[in-house]
């Protein structure tokens, strides 16, 4: 029996542990500690919010770290809002996700088994993009990644969040300044 462990981005010392949403790429030591703990607990997955599309090297380092310290743990990157509190489109998100996959594959192709994606369709609705269009965009990109690296795309899509959100909603924006 497996246990998924969804862990979002950490609260960190930069904000006195007051913000609920810190960028994992800015808190690598904290997230690496979480990866080790998740591995010791036997967790199969950990969610990391991909909030800075330019820090793909840092995000890739988390996947590579999981390979070494928690081999059965998948680091699943979730589409969410970025530091400017803007929701990226599916195409924008997938550019960053593909860069992470490329960086991981370039350093340790076996670590691709530790890479995953969490698709939250409500977040695309909030970006102004039709969630169905977003899902098709992501499915096509996952096909490309899977073919490039000889994988099955079902091994990349770790979790799917679907809801009936059909319009803008209020949401907590807890990033620290």
N, C-alpha and C positions, 0 to 999 in steps of 0.2 A: 504494500500500500504506500502511496506517495502523498506528500503534503505540499501543496503550493504555498509559498509564503510571499504574498504581495507586500512589498515594502516600497513606499514612495520615496521621494527625495528627502534627505535628512534635515532635521533641524540642526543648526550649527552654531558654533561659538561666535561667528561673525555678527549674529543678531542677538546674542545673549540667549539663544535657544527659544526665541519668541516667534519666529516665523515658521509657518507650517510647510512652506514650499521653498526650499533652498535648491540650488542647482547641484546635482550630484557631481558634475564636472568641476565644481568649485570646492567640493568637499570629498575628495578622493579617499583620504585616510579614513574618514567616518564610514563611507560606503564600503570600503575594503574590509573594515571591521565587521560590517553587517553581512558581507559575503561569507566571511569565515564562519560567523555564527550560524548563518543559514545553512551552510554546508555541514556543520557539526550537527545541526538539528535534522538533517536529512531532507531539507526542503528541495523541491524540484524547480522552483522558479522564484524570481525576485523582480519586481517592477521598478523600473527607473524612468522617471519623467525626462523626456528629451526636450529640454527647454532652451538650449543654446545650439542652434544648428551649425555653428562654426567650431564647436569643441569636439569634433568627431574623434580626434586622437585620444582625448581623455576618456570618452565613452568606450572606445575600443579597448583601452587599457583595463577597464572593468571586466570586460568579457574575457580577456586574456588572463586576468587575475583569477577569475572564477575557474577557468580551465585548470589552473595550477592548484588552487586552494579549496575548491569545491566543485570537482569535476562533474557531478550530477546536477549542478545548478544552472538553469537557463536565466540569463539576464534579458528580460523582456522590456524593450523600450516602448513607452506609451506616447502616442500623439497627445500633446497637451499644449497649453499656451506657453509662449516664450517669455523672456524677461521683460519684454515691452507689453505684456499681457495681450498679445495678439495670437490668435489661433492660426497656425500655418495651414496651408492647403495640403491635401494628400501628396501632391507632386513635390511640394517643398519638403515635407517630412521624409518622403522616400529618397530624395537626393541625399539627405543626411544619413538615413539608415543604410543606403547602399555604400556610402563612404565608410561607415563603420564596418560593414561586412568586408569591404576591400582591405581595410587596414588590418582587420583580424586575420583574414586569409593570407595576407602578405607576411605576417609574422608567425602564424601557427594555424594552418588550415583545419586541424582537428578542433580548434577552439570555436569553429563555426557551430559546433554542436551545443555550445553555450550561449548562442545568440538567438534571441526571439523578438517577437513584435506583439504588442498589445494594441489592438485596434479598438478605439472608443468612438463609435459612430456619432454620438452626441457632440463630441468636440468638433467634428467637421460641420455639423449643422451650425455651430456657433461661429465657425469661420466664414459662414455665408455660402458654403459649398454643399451641394446636395449629398447627404451621406451615402446614398446608393452609388453616385458617381465616384465618390471617394473610395468606397469599398472596391469598385471595379478597377480603379487606378492602382490601388494597393495590391490587389490580386494579380494584376498584370506585372507589376514590378517584382512581386515575390516569385512569380514564374521565372522572370529573367534571372534573379539572384540564384534560385534553385538550379536552373539549367547551367549557369556559369560555374557553379561550384559542385555540381553533381549531387544535389540534395533533393529532398522532397519538400515542396513548399509547406506541407502540413507540419513539418518540423520547425518551420520558421514562425508560423502563426501560433503563438503560445496561448493567447487568450483573446476573447472577443466580447466587448461590452456593447450591447444593443439596447436602446430605449426608444420610447415613442416621442422624444423631443421633436417638435415640429416648428419651433420658433425660438427667438432669443430668450434666454433665462438669466436670472441674476446668479452670480457665482462668487465665491470667496476668492479674492486675489491677494494671497498672503505673502507675495514676494517682499522681501525687505528692500529698502532703497540702497 
